[in-house]
Amino acid sequence: MNRRIVRTVCPRNCYCTCGMLVTVEDGRIVRIEGDPENPATAGEVCLKGLSYVERVSHPDRLTSPLRRKKNGELESVSWDEALDRIVAALWAIRKESGPLAVLHYEGSGSHGALSGLAEAFWNPYGGVTRPHGDLCWPAGLEATRLTYGANWHNHPILTRDSRFILLWGHNPAETNIHQWRLILEAQEEGATLAVVDPRSTDSTDAADVHLQPRPGTDGALALGMAQVIVAEGLHDADFLRDHALGVEPYLECISAFPLERTSSITGLEAEEIRTLARAYARGNPALLVAGFGLQRHRHAGQAMRAVALLPALTGKLGIPGGGWQYANLSSHCLGPPPLLPSSEGTQTRSFPTSRLGRSLQHLRDPPLRAAWFEKANPVSQHPRTKEVIRGFAGLELVVVVDQFLTDTARLAHYVLPAKSLFEEEDLVTAYWHPYLQLRQKVLDAPVGVNTETQIWRELCLRFGFTTEAFDMDPMERLRAMLPEGHEDALEGLRERPMDLSNRGEVAWEDHEFETPSGRVEFTSEAATQLWGVDSVPSYEAPPEGYESELANRYPLQLLTCKTRERIHSQFGNLDGIREVERPRVLDIHPEDATSRGLEEGDVARIWNGRGSAEAPVHINPGLRKGVIHVLEGRCVPDDPWVNLVTGDGITDMGYGATFYECRVEVEPA
């Protein structure tokens, strides 16, 4: 028996980016374990990581290109036939309408530095239309950058030093299991855990304090807490004097949020707000961890700025166990792949990614005629599903590169089978810990599967473009992408993850911030100049929130949150996952259910002016009244397609999506 163990890394869109040790026997993966050399993930790996054993050799995995026939069915074709026909269509479109008539959509289903090799085709093609922004977290990224100058935070291990931990719109028990382990260890040492979340979750079950505000009112809650902190003298005046900019306008802003008004906006009791504000301000050290949940509405950036300023207001920055935690991009230090053709003269055009459906249909000069999708499943994951499907129907050519026949792939003209993470070497960055990791090749791709690198090279050959970016040694290519001075790190990365940032473990320990002023910016002129928002993070009610006119017709607020068992629409087709995952149900408060004649197990119709979806009812007393919830991420045919009802709004900064700004009504199906 030929047995070996290979160190690699999970490249999924997840906080953890787990290091993994993969055991291979006679050419098959038989075991996956966590890599103990990654200090952040500490030798553990989640259920999804373990399920790669099933996923990589799953019988439904695509191993041949597919072409849609006139009757709509997909049939197997050879690589030559598929690529020849795709190239012929792309040639004709470029000649007749120009390169911007083609959309290249690369999602975040799998991360890796080699994604940049797509430019070796699109640059000489003459350019391409692309989406900008992100469905997930860009408002929070921009809010943090405007406030502190950069997105990074303390090393996760320092969570153990915290004595007060405030999770805000974050559910790490399900979405960041390694952080959850550290939080529980801190609790064992005496830390208090507080959670702000309209739902009851596995994280709130362990909390000492749980506040359930109305969705979309987090900015008002943060400003109201700040008002209590300042009024009671719990702020850090010395820190504000020495390291903050624009404090006076901020203090004037928070004075408009006394407890009574904050209570009225958030739906929380005034004493709840006061108690949390005091406990956070007095906690030492105190860590504030913001999740993606509070920035999925129109005024997300301003809300995130308001929350992000609480650590600065109380002087909790630059210390182990304290600070602000949202994203750590310290590992994002790589350059582009070498030898890419020049982009000079190429055309560019983009649109907000949340508006994919309307852009597919309504872009002009030129209109879109073709689209290429990889690492993404927009038909299920984007808002306004009906509009996305209509957009697909109007295209002459849709190409999807994927491992499985997803909702998006089923609507394609051509589906090209994709590699798995084990079948090509790459470098993988993270967004929670600071470690760069080498994704070593473990196996050859199955017969009939080409890597994306090979696909792009074949396109270049057929178009007569240079292929030099693809023809160099794979490891030398990765070496050339490492930051200057770290070219020899590739050998070390074979043995362990590495932090090449030289930032240290404590963020902002020197109190030198990367903002224009070098201080924490309570007032940001850049926010106004770039995004047209107030320079101080004021609160505005979401256009589709509880105060909107729509609330009279659609009295319930729909949340579509994440789960531990899947990442969006990935992994849910695996038997091992389906055996243990929770069913996709409509969570509804008992009073909301009773008033609509709904009982446990009934099938309910969730609807608004955009569409409708159906799901079995689960009576959930832990949910805030007036809020309903369905897990997002359709991946099998019996899941509710909840994005039929979500809107395609855009956040006030960062071009994010507004999934949680969604008013609906519910009735028996």
MOFEN-V549911 format. One record per residue. N is the residue number from 0. RES is the residue in one letter. NEAR is the number of other C-alpha atoms within 12 Angstrom. D_CENTER is the distance of its C-alpha to the mean C-alpha in Angstrom with 2 decimals. Layout:
[[N:RES:NEAR:D_CENTER] [N:RES:NEAR:D_CENTER]]
//
This chain:
[[0:M:8:41.15] [1:N:12:38.85] [2:R:16:36.20] [3:R:20:33.74] [4:I:27:30.61] [5:V:31:27.94] [6:R:35:25.28] [7:T:42:21.84] [8:V:50:18.13] [9:C:44:15.28] [10:P:41:12.91] [11:R:35:10.18] [12:N:32:6.42] [13:C:39:7.37] [14:Y:40:8.80] [15:C:42:12.21] [16:T:46:12.81] [17:C:50:16.10] [18:G:47:19.35] [19:M:43:21.42] [20:L:39:25.11] [21:V:36:25.95] [22:T:28:29.50] [23:V:25:31.04] [24:E:19:34.42] [25:D:14:36.37] [26:G:21:33.44] [27:R:27:31.19] [28:I:31:28.36] [29:V:26:29.84] [30:R:24:27.86] [31:I:37:24.62] [32:E:34:24.62] [33:G:34:22.61] [34:D:33:23.67] [35:P:21:25.65] [36:E:27:25.55] [37:N:36:21.96] [38:P:28:22.78] [39:A:41:19.34] [40:T:37:19.01] [41:A:28:22.81] [42:G:23:23.84] [43:E:30:21.72] [44:V:31:19.29] [45:C:35:17.59] [46:L:32:18.87] [47:K:43:16.47] [48:G:39:17.74] [49:L:30:21.24] [50:S:33:20.87] [51:Y:37:20.65] [52:V:30:24.43] [53:E:27:24.53] [54:R:31:21.77] [55:V:34:23.30] [56:S:25:26.67] [57:H:22:25.84] [58:P:16:28.61] [59:D:19:26.31] [60:R:29:24.73] [61:L:34:25.77] [62:T:32:28.46] [63:S:33:30.01] [64:P:39:29.07] [65:L:40:29.44] [66:R:33:31.02] [67:R:26:31.19] [68:K:16:34.82] [69:K:9:36.48] [70:N:9:36.35] [71:G:15:32.55] [72:E:17:32.62] [73:L:23:31.02] [74:E:22:33.44] [75:S:23:33.29] [76:V:24:34.44] [77:S:22:34.98] [78:W:28:32.70] [79:D:21:35.48] [80:E:18:35.82] [81:A:30:32.12] [82:L:33:31.65] [83:D:22:34.99] [84:R:25:34.24] [85:I:35:30.77] [86:V:30:32.39] [87:A:19:35.25] [88:A:29:33.00] [89:L:39:30.99] [90:W:27:34.33] [91:A:22:35.76] [92:I:29:32.84] [93:R:28:32.86] [94:K:16:36.64] [95:E:16:36.82] [96:S:22:33.82] [97:G:28:32.37] [98:P:37:29.14] [99:L:35:26.96] [100:A:42:27.76] [101:V:46:25.20] [102:L:44:21.42] [103:H:42:19.32] [104:Y:36:15.78] [105:E:34:13.69] [106:G:32:10.23] [107:S:28:7.82] [108:G:32:9.63] [109:S:37:11.55] [110:H:33:11.63] [111:G:41:15.08] [112:A:36:17.42] [113:L:40:19.53] [114:S:33:17.24] [115:G:31:19.27] [116:L:37:22.34] [117:A:36:21.66] [118:E:35:23.23] [119:A:39:26.44] [120:F:42:26.84] [121:W:39:25.43] [122:N:30:27.26] [123:P:28:30.69] [124:Y:40:29.88] [125:G:32:29.98] [126:G:30:26.41] [127:V:38:23.97] [128:T:39:21.93] [129:R:34:18.16] [130:P:31:15.37] [131:H:27:14.07] [132:G:31:11.24] [133:D:36:7.72] [134:L:40:6.77] [135:C:37:3.87] [136:W:37:5.57] [137:P:38:8.59] [138:A:41:11.27] [139:G:49:10.90] [140:L:39:11.06] [141:E:38:14.08] [142:A:49:15.60] [143:T:45:15.68] [144:R:36:17.11] [145:L:44:19.68] [146:T:47:20.68] [147:Y:43:20.86] [148:G:28:20.69] [149:A:32:17.93] [150:N:35:14.72] [151:W:37:16.13] [152:H:43:17.56] [153:N:40:20.14] [154:H:40:20.13] [155:P:46:18.67] [156:I:30:22.20] [157:L:33:23.57] [158:T:42:21.99] [159:R:33:25.23] [160:D:33:27.23] [161:S:37:25.77] [162:R:35:28.19] [163:F:41:26.12] [164:I:51:22.40] [165:L:48:20.67] [166:L:42:17.33] [167:W:45:16.10] [168:G:46:13.61] [169:H:39:12.53] [170:N:40:13.69] [171:P:38:13.85] [172:A:29:16.64] [173:E:29:14.29] [174:T:35:10.84] [175:N:38:12.38] [176:I:34:15.91] [177:H:36:17.18] [178:Q:37:16.62] [179:W:34:18.24] [180:R:26:21.18] [181:L:31:21.69] [182:I:40:21.59] [183:L:30:24.19] [184:E:23:26.27] [185:A:28:26.31] [186:Q:24:27.41] [187:E:17:30.17] [188:E:17:31.36] [189:G:20:31.62] [190:A:33:28.34] [191:T:35:27.61] [192:L:40:24.25] [193:A:40:23.28] [194:V:38:20.37] [195:V:44:19.56] [196:D:42:18.15] [197:P:41:19.87] [198:R:40:19.60] [199:S:34:21.38] [200:T:33:19.25] [201:D:23:20.10] [202:S:35:19.14] [203:T:31:21.46] [204:D:20:24.12] [205:A:25:24.59] [206:A:29:24.47] [207:D:23:27.66] [208:V:29:26.57] [209:H:34:24.36] [210:L:39:24.08] [211:Q:34:22.90] [212:P:38:22.72] [213:R:41:22.39] [214:P:53:18.85] [215:G:50:18.40] [216:T:50:21.18] [217:D:49:19.40] [218:G:44:20.72] [219:A:46:24.21] [220:L:49:23.96] [221:A:47:23.06] [222:L:46:25.93] [223:G:45:28.25] [224:M:47:27.59] [225:A:46:28.31] [226:Q:37:31.51] [227:V:38:32.66] [228:I:37:31.95] [229:V:31:33.95] [230:A:21:36.67] [231:E:18:37.32] [232:G:17:37.32] [233:L:28:34.39] [234:H:32:32.69] [235:D:26:33.32] [236:A:19:35.75] [237:D:15:36.39] [238:F:22:32.78] [239:L:30:32.44] [240:R:19:35.71] [241:D:20:34.94] [242:H:32:31.23] [243:A:36:30.03] [244:L:32:30.48] [245:G:27:31.16] [246:V:32:31.68] [247:E:19:34.50] [248:P:22:32.66] [249:Y:32:29.91] [250:L:30:32.66] [251:E:21:34.16] [252:C:28:30.90] [253:I:36:30.43] [254:S:25:34.09] [255:A:22:33.26] [256:F:33:31.22] [257:P:29:33.91] [258:L:33:33.21] [259:E:25:34.81] [260:R:25:32.63] [261:T:35:29.41] [262:S:29:30.48] [263:S:22:31.25] [264:I:33:27.88] [265:T:38:25.70] [266:G:30:28.07] [267:L:33:28.46] [268:E:23:31.87] [269:A:26:32.97] [270:E:20:33.93] [271:E:28:30.50] [272:I:41:29.04] [273:R:32:31.95] [274:T:25:31.73] [275:L:36:28.05] [276:A:40:28.69] [277:R:29:31.73] [278:A:30:30.20] [279:Y:42:27.25] [280:A:38:29.66] [281:R:26:32.14] [282:G:33:29.80] [283:N:28:30.39] [284:P:34:28.21] [285:A:42:25.38] [286:L:50:21.64] [287:L:45:19.16] [288:V:45:15.61] [289:A:43:13.24] [290:G:39:10.11] [291:F:41:7.54] [292:G:42:10.30] [293:L:53:12.80] [294:Q:49:11.29] [295:R:51:11.04] [296:H:51:14.64] [297:R:39:16.94] [298:H:46:17.94] [299:A:54:14.64] [300:G:51:15.42] [301:Q:51:18.88] [302:A:47:17.88] [303:M:54:15.61] [304:R:49:18.59] [305:A:48:20.94] [306:V:47:19.19] [307:A:48:18.67] [308:L:47:22.41] [309:L:50:23.63] [310:P:49:23.65] [311:A:46:25.60] [312:L:46:27.90] [313:T:42:28.92] [314:G:37:29.08] [315:K:42:26.70] [316:L:39:25.26] [317:G:34:26.37] [318:I:30:27.43] [319:P:29:26.48] [320:G:39:24.86] [321:G:43:24.01] [322:G:48:21.76] [323:W:49:18.40] [324:Q:50:15.22] [325:Y:43:11.73] [326:A:38:10.72] [327:N:37:13.21] [328:L:33:13.42] [329:S:30:16.99] [330:S:33:16.70] [331:H:32:15.69] [332:C:29:19.39] [333:L:33:20.05] [334:G:27:22.07] [335:P:27:21.99] [336:P:34:23.92] [337:P:30:27.63] [338:L:25:30.10] [339:L:30:27.89] [340:P:29:30.21] [341:S:20:30.50] [342:S:19:28.36] [343:E:14:31.32] [344:G:15:32.36] [345:T:21:29.28] [346:Q:23:28.13] [347:T:26:24.70] [348:R:27:23.21] [349:S:28:19.81] [350:F:30:18.47] [351:P:32:15.44] [352:T:39:12.99] [353:S:41:13.02] [354:R:38:16.73] [355:L:45:16.89] [356:G:37:19.53] [357:R:30:21.90] [358:S:37:21.53] [359:L:41:22.53] [360:Q:26:25.56] [361:H:22:26.59] [362:L:26:26.04] [363:R:19:29.51] [364:D:15:31.46] [365:P:26:30.58] [366:P:28:28.94] [367:L:41:26.44] [368:R:38:28.37] [369:A:42:26.06] [370:A:44:22.42] [371:W:42:20.94] [372:F:39:17.65] [373:E:38:16.18] [374:K:39:13.21] [375:A:38:12.25] [376:N:40:13.72] [377:P:47:13.75] [378:V:37:16.81] [379:S:37:15.17] [380:Q:45:11.58] [381:H:44:12.63] [382:P:43:14.61] [383:R:39:18.38] [384:T:36:18.84] [385:K:33:22.54] [386:E:32:22.09] [387:V:35:19.88] [388:I:33:22.59] [389:R:20:25.30] [390:G:34:23.77] [391:F:37:23.82] [392:A:26:27.39] [393:G:26:28.59] [394:L:30:27.60] [395:E:28:30.24] [396:L:36:27.96] [397:V:39:24.59] [398:V:42:23.62] [399:V:46:20.83] [400:V:44:20.27] [401:D:41:19.10] [402:Q:43:20.44] [403:F:41:21.00] [404:L:34:22.26] [405:T:37:19.21] [406:D:31:19.67] [407:T:38:19.01] [408:A:38:21.38] [409:R:33:24.04] [410:L:36:24.33] [411:A:42:24.65] [412:H:40:27.97] [413:Y:43:27.18] [414:V:42:24.85] [415:L:48:24.84] [416:P:40:24.16] [417:A:39:21.55] [418:K:38:21.94] [419:S:43:20.29] [420:L:39:18.95] [421:F:39:22.51] [422:E:27:24.33] [423:E:34:23.69] [424:E:40:23.43] [425:D:44:20.60] [426:L:47:19.13] [427:V:43:15.68] [428:T:43:14.07] [429:A:41:11.92] [430:Y:35:9.95] [431:W:39:11.87] [432:H:47:15.28] [433:P:41:17.31] [434:Y:41:18.36] [435:L:45:18.59] [436:Q:46:19.47] [437:L:46:21.54] [438:R:43:20.64] [439:Q:38:24.28] [440:K:28:25.63] [441:V:35:26.86] [442:L:29:28.32] [443:D:23:29.47] [444:A:30:27.67] [445:P:26:29.63] [446:V:18:32.40] [447:G:23:31.18] [448:V:31:27.68] [449:N:31:26.98] [450:T:35:24.16] [451:E:38:22.25] [452:T:35:24.34] [453:Q:31:27.44] [454:I:35:26.42] [455:W:37:25.98] [456:R:30:29.24] [457:E:29:31.06] [458:L:34:30.04] [459:C:34:31.34] [460:L:22:34.56] [461:R:23:35.18] [462:F:27:34.71] [463:G:16:36.87] [464:F:25:34.25] [465:T:26:34.38] [466:T:29:32.63] [467:E:22:33.17] [468:A:32:29.46] [469:F:36:29.33] [470:D:24:32.73] [471:M:19:32.46] [472:D:14:32.14] [473:P:27:28.53] [474:M:30:28.72] [475:E:23:30.40] [476:R:30:27.63] [477:L:40:25.07] [478:R:32:27.62] [479:A:28:27.95] [480:M:32:24.24] [481:L:36:24.55] [482:P:24:25.20] [483:E:15:28.85] [484:G:16:30.84] [485:H:24:28.67] [486:E:21:29.82] [487:D:20:31.40] [488:A:28:28.23] [489:L:32:27.66] [490:E:20:30.45] [491:G:20:29.10] [492:L:34:25.64] [493:R:29:27.49] [494:E:24:28.57] [495:R:31:25.67] [496:P:39:22.36] [497:M:34:23.21] [498:D:31:22.21] [499:L:30:23.53] [500:S:27:22.50] [501:N:17:25.73] [502:R:23:24.08] [503:G:24:25.36] [504:E:30:24.02] [505:V:30:24.40] [506:A:38:22.39] [507:W:36:24.80] [508:E:21:27.78] [509:D:17:30.02] [510:H:26:28.83] [511:E:22:28.43] [512:F:29:25.39] [513:E:23:24.11] [514:T:30:24.59] [515:P:22:27.50] [516:S:23:29.72] [517:G:21:28.79] [518:R:31:28.26] [519:V:40:25.65] [520:E:40:25.63] [521:F:45:26.24] [522:T:36:27.37] [523:S:40:25.49] [524:E:24:27.44] [525:A:25:24.63] [526:A:32:22.51] [527:T:19:25.42] [528:Q:13:26.18] [529:L:18:22.74] [530:W:24:21.39] [531:G:19:24.58] [532:V:28:23.71] [533:D:29:26.10] [534:S:31:26.41] [535:V:37:26.30] [536:P:46:23.29] [537:S:38:25.19] [538:Y:37:24.13] [539:E:29:24.25] [540:A:27:23.93] [541:P:41:21.23] [542:P:27:23.08] [543:E:37:22.23] [544:G:37:22.56] [545:Y:34:25.44] [546:E:27:27.83] [547:S:21:27.40] [548:E:15:30.16] [549:L:22:28.00] [550:A:24:28.00] [551:N:17:31.64] [552:R:19:31.01] [553:Y:30:27.66] [554:P:29:27.96] [555:L:40:24.88] [556:Q:47:21.28] [557:L:49:18.81] [558:L:42:15.61] [559:T:38:13.40] [560:C:38:11.60] [561:K:33:10.20] [562:T:37:12.89] [563:R:33:13.95] [564:E:38:15.59] [565:R:37:12.99] [566:I:36:9.51] [567:H:38:9.43] [568:S:37:12.78] [569:Q:41:13.39] [570:F:38:16.22] [571:G:36:17.67] [572:N:35:20.60] [573:L:31:21.89] [574:D:21:24.95] [575:G:22:24.12] [576:I:29:20.89] [577:R:22:22.66] [578:E:15:25.48] [579:V:17:23.56] [580:E:22:20.66] [581:R:20:21.35] [582:P:26:22.46] [583:R:35:20.44] [584:V:34:22.49] [585:L:45:22.78] [586:D:45:22.86] [587:I:44:25.42] [588:H:32:27.63] [589:P:26:31.26] [590:E:21:32.77] [591:D:30:30.47] [592:A:34:31.29] [593:T:21:35.01] [594:S:17:35.40] [595:R:23:34.06] [596:G:19:36.17] [597:L:28:33.36] [598:E:25:33.83] [599:E:22:31.90] [600:G:22:31.24] [601:D:25:32.09] [602:V:25:30.06] [603:A:32:28.68] [604:R:28:27.83] [605:I:43:24.90] [606:W:31:25.70] [607:N:31:25.72] [608:G:20:26.85] [609:R:24:24.00] [610:G:25:24.63] [611:S:27:24.86] [612:A:36:23.61] [613:E:30:25.41] [614:A:34:24.66] [615:P:31:26.97] [616:V:36:27.46] [617:H:30:26.78] [618:I:28:28.54] [619:N:29:26.43] [620:P:21:28.35] [621:G:27:25.49] [622:L:36:23.58] [623:R:35:24.52] [624:K:32:27.14] [625:G:37:26.04] [626:V:44:22.48] [627:I:46:21.60] [628:H:44:18.68] [629:V:41:17.69] [630:L:33:15.02] [631:E:37:12.62] [632:G:38:12.47] [633:R:40:16.00] [634:C:34:17.22] [635:V:25:21.00] [636:P:17:23.58] [637:D:18:24.38] [638:D:28:20.97] [639:P:33:20.86] [640:W:38:19.14] [641:V:46:17.77] [642:N:44:16.27] [643:L:36:19.96] [644:V:41:20.16] [645:T:43:17.00] [646:G:40:17.59] [647:D:38:16.38] [648:G:34:16.73] [649:I:39:15.29] [650:T:46:14.47] [651:D:38:17.34] [652:M:42:15.71] [653:G:38:12.99] [654:Y:38:13.10] [655:G:41:10.19] [656:A:45:10.67] [657:T:51:12.92] [658:F:48:12.43] [659:Y:51:14.15] [660:E:44:17.03] [661:C:47:18.85] [662:R:43:22.50] [663:V:38:24.13] [664:E:36:27.32] [665:V:41:27.98] [666:E:31:31.26] [667:P:25:32.87] [668:A:20:32.17]]
//
